[in-house]
Amino acid sequence: MSRPMLLVFLLLILIITSQFEWKQQLVIDLDPSSSISQKQQQISQREEAVKEKIILSQEKNIQGLNEVIRSLQEQLKQCRNSKGTRNSSVSPLNDNVIELERQKILED
């Protein structure tokens, strides 16, 4: 009777120690994956921050270009008003050329 009890006791000790080792391995395995996921989150956050900065700078550039366009349009109107129309046949042609140039600028 003592021999089977000893075997059962040793078997229980073996089972308990093996489970303890498995749990340690799982915890060790989980730690690197969590640090990797944290690094990936940090990288994605940095990428988002860079994208936001780029978008803001592009919006500022667009606003500045729109202001330049308005200013040039005002100057053009003033030039037209000050010069008047010298030749009625040349004026519509100039208007068409200016309009085409403006469209090309806006397309770029």
Legacy VTK file of the C-alpha trace (Angstrom):
# vtk DataFile Version 3.0
C-alpha trace
ASCII
DATASET POLYDATA
POINTS 108 float
0.000 0.000 0.000
2.774 2.377 0.689
4.379 1.810 -2.670
1.273 2.813 -4.697
0.786 5.835 -2.421
4.353 6.887 -3.032
3.852 6.549 -6.783
0.659 8.628 -6.660
2.437 11.253 -4.574
5.336 11.423 -7.021
2.920 11.611 -9.916
1.111 14.549 -8.295
4.407 16.349 -7.689
5.385 15.761 -11.292
2.064 17.144 -12.555
2.223 20.221 -10.322
5.794 21.081 -11.243
5.179 20.591 -14.930
2.171 22.943 -14.844
4.217 25.522 -12.999
6.881 25.408 -15.717
4.235 25.732 -18.444
2.782 28.799 -16.767
6.210 30.396 -16.548
6.833 29.732 -20.227
3.469 31.242 -21.147
4.177 34.357 -19.101
7.616 34.701 -20.694
6.103 34.213 -24.144
3.409 36.805 -23.521
5.781 39.532 -22.358
7.684 39.959 -25.652
4.475 40.037 -27.638
3.043 42.746 -25.412
6.205 44.834 -25.753
6.102 44.355 -29.518
2.485 45.463 -29.661
3.321 48.501 -27.520
6.146 49.418 -29.895
3.808 49.029 -32.853
1.272 51.306 -31.161
3.953 53.904 -30.511
5.083 53.723 -34.124
1.531 54.120 -35.395
0.984 57.082 -33.064
4.147 58.735 -34.370
3.048 58.113 -37.949
-0.322 59.726 -37.229
1.389 62.746 -35.665
3.619 63.165 -38.723
0.638 62.853 -41.048
-1.241 65.524 -39.090
1.739 67.887 -39.289
2.011 67.333 -43.032
-1.695 67.984 -43.529
-1.529 71.176 -41.473
1.451 72.470 -43.429
-0.275 71.664 -46.726
-3.411 73.506 -45.583
-1.309 76.537 -44.652
0.398 76.428 -48.051
-2.966 76.232 -49.821
-4.289 79.185 -47.829
-1.196 81.207 -48.687
-1.547 80.365 -52.374
-5.223 81.334 -52.315
-4.287 84.704 -50.802
-1.662 85.225 -53.520
-4.234 84.380 -56.194
-6.739 86.860 -54.722
-4.069 89.538 -54.579
-3.044 88.934 -58.177
-6.668 89.012 -59.292
-7.142 92.345 -57.557
-4.001 93.719 -59.188
-5.210 92.490 -62.556
-8.559 94.220 -62.097
-6.810 97.442 -61.119
-4.551 97.235 -64.179
-7.528 96.658 -66.450
-9.426 99.558 -64.928
-6.463 101.935 -65.136
-5.502 101.088 -68.717
-8.997 100.830 -70.124
-9.665 98.983 -73.292
-7.428 100.188 -76.099
-8.440 97.701 -78.723
-11.784 96.025 -78.466
-10.597 93.127 -80.624
-7.465 92.439 -78.528
-9.148 92.693 -75.120
-11.327 89.541 -75.393
-8.285 87.618 -76.613
-6.262 88.772 -73.597
-9.121 87.800 -71.303
-9.171 84.302 -72.769
-5.396 83.911 -72.406
-5.490 85.097 -68.807
-8.373 82.755 -68.011
-6.506 79.810 -69.554
-3.381 80.631 -67.551
-5.413 80.861 -64.364
-6.958 77.454 -65.032
-3.521 75.930 -65.625
-2.266 77.361 -62.332
-5.253 76.037 -60.433
-4.838 72.574 -62.019
-1.198 72.354 -60.889
LINES 1 109
108 0 1 2 3 4 5 6 7 8 9 10 11 12 13 14 15 16 17 18 19 20 21 22 23 24 25 26 27 28 29 30 31 32 33 34 35 36 37 38 39 40 41 42 43 44 45 46 47 48 49 50 51 52 53 54 55 56 57 58 59 60 61 62 63 64 65 66 67 68 69 70 71 72 73 74 75 76 77 78 79 80 81 82 83 84 85 86 87 88 89 90 91 92 93 94 95 96 97 98 99 100 101 102 103 104 105 106 107
